[in-house]
Amino acid sequence: MTKLEQIEKIVTELDKYEFEAFSAWFEALQAERWDRQMEADAASGKLDHLAEKAFADFRAGKTRRL
């Protein structure tokens, strides 16, 4: 049995409260990993083209106030 299969089995056996606690923990973990990835992408310049396009659109009058 793989680690993933073991985890799946254990998660399906959690009671309601344990499952809610696990879900909250897992969601926080996903958010933390996403934040770290975004920070790394920004620091490496991977997102620069998006900022450049946004500034170009703004200068060209292609934006509107929120």
C-alpha positions in Angstrom: 0.0 0.0 0.0 1.4 3.4 -1.0 1.6 6.4 1.4 -1.2 8.0 -0.5 -3.4 5.0 -0.1 -2.6 4.8 3.6 -3.5 8.5 4.0 -6.8 8.1 2.0 -7.7 5.1 4.2 -7.0 7.0 7.4 -8.8 10.1 6.3 -12.0 8.1 5.4 -12.0 6.6 8.9 -11.9 10.0 10.7 -15.0 11.0 12.7 -16.8 14.3 11.9 -14.7 16.4 14.3 -11.4 14.9 13.3 -12.2 15.4 9.7 -13.1 19.0 10.2 -9.8 19.6 12.1 -7.9 17.8 9.3 -9.7 19.8 6.6 -8.8 23.1 8.3 -5.2 22.1 8.8 -4.9 20.9 5.2 -6.5 24.1 3.8 -4.0 26.1 5.8 -1.1 24.0 4.5 -2.3 24.5 0.9 -2.5 28.3 1.4 1.0 28.4 3.0 2.5 26.5 0.1 0.7 28.6 -2.5 2.0 31.8 -0.7 5.5 30.5 -0.7 5.3 29.6 -4.4 3.9 33.0 -5.3 6.7 34.7 -3.3 9.3 32.5 -5.1 7.8 33.3 -8.5 7.7 37.0 -7.8 11.3 37.0 -6.5 12.5 35.1 -9.6 10.8 37.5 -12.0 8.3 35.0 -13.3 5.4 37.4 -12.7 7.1 40.5 -14.2 5.4 40.1 -17.6 2.0 40.3 -15.9 3.0 43.6 -14.1 4.3 45.0 -17.4 1.1 44.2 -19.2 -1.0 45.7 -16.4 1.1 48.9 -16.6 0.9 49.0 -20.4 -2.9 48.6 -20.2 -3.2 51.3 -17.6 -1.1 53.7 -19.7 -3.2 52.9 -22.8 -6.4 53.7 -20.9 -7.6 50.1 -21.0 -8.4 50.1 -17.3 -11.3 51.4 -15.2 -11.6 52.5 -11.6 -12.8 49.8 -9.1 
